[in-house]
Structure formats: structure tokens, C-alpha cells
Amino acid sequence: MTRRDALIRTIDALHAEIAALKANDVVALERATAEKLASIEAVAAAGTGPAGADLRELADEANRLNETCRIYVNLMAANVRRRLQTLTGDAGAGYRPGVARAYA
């Protein structure tokens, strides 16, 4: 498999990962993530020779999509944290005086 083919597979997997995150589909997310990791390994196995403009564009697109995935995951984690704080009656925990010192 060429680096170009592997990057295209990575991009496809990232699109699937984003769709799974939006749908909250854990099975699809696991499948997409496994495919993404396998395609990244394929990119690495294809070598590190000079990259032309086409490969750079594909790599940039993969990076943008990965950043989108990261943002979705962070938003989901923040929502879960907020819900847990609400359920435990600790909704203002992040804003209490003295809490910042605990992390210093």
C-alpha cells in the first residue's frame, strides 16, 4: 500500500470516527478507531521519503479531521463531567474558592 492510499484510508476512518461520535455509536467508534490506527501504521510502514504537495494536502486534511475528533471528545467529556457534578449535587465544584490551590 502506498502512503497516499494509507492516508486516504486514514481520512476515511476519521470521517467514520466523527460520524460515530455524532451518533454516539460506540461500536462504530471502536471500528473506526481501529481502522484509523491500522491505516496510520500503514502510513508509517510505507516509508518516510519526500512528500509532494498531494501527500502534504492529504496529511493536512487528516490532521484537521483528527483535530475535529479531539474537539468532539473534549466536548463530550465536559458534558459528562457537568452531568456527574449535577447528579452529585456538586455542580459548582469548579468555581469554589480554594479548588485551584488543590491543583497547584
C-alpha positions, 0 to 999 in steps of 0.5 A: 500500500502506498502512503497516499492510499494509507492516508486516504484510508486514514481520512476515511476512518476519521470521517467514520470516527466523527460520524460515530461520535455524532451518533454516539455509536460506540461500536462504530467508534471502536471500528473506526478507531481501529481502522484509523490506527491500522491505516496510520501504521500503514502510513508509517510502514510505507516509508518516510521519503519526500512528500509532494504537495498531494501527500502534504494536502492529504496529511493536512486534511487528516490532521484537521479531521483528527483535530475535529475528533479531539474537539468532539471528545473534549466536548463530550467529556465536559458534558459528562463531567457537568452531568456527574457534578449535577447528579452529585449535587456538586455542580459548582465544584469548579468555581469554589474558592480554594479548588485551584490551590488543590491543583497547584 
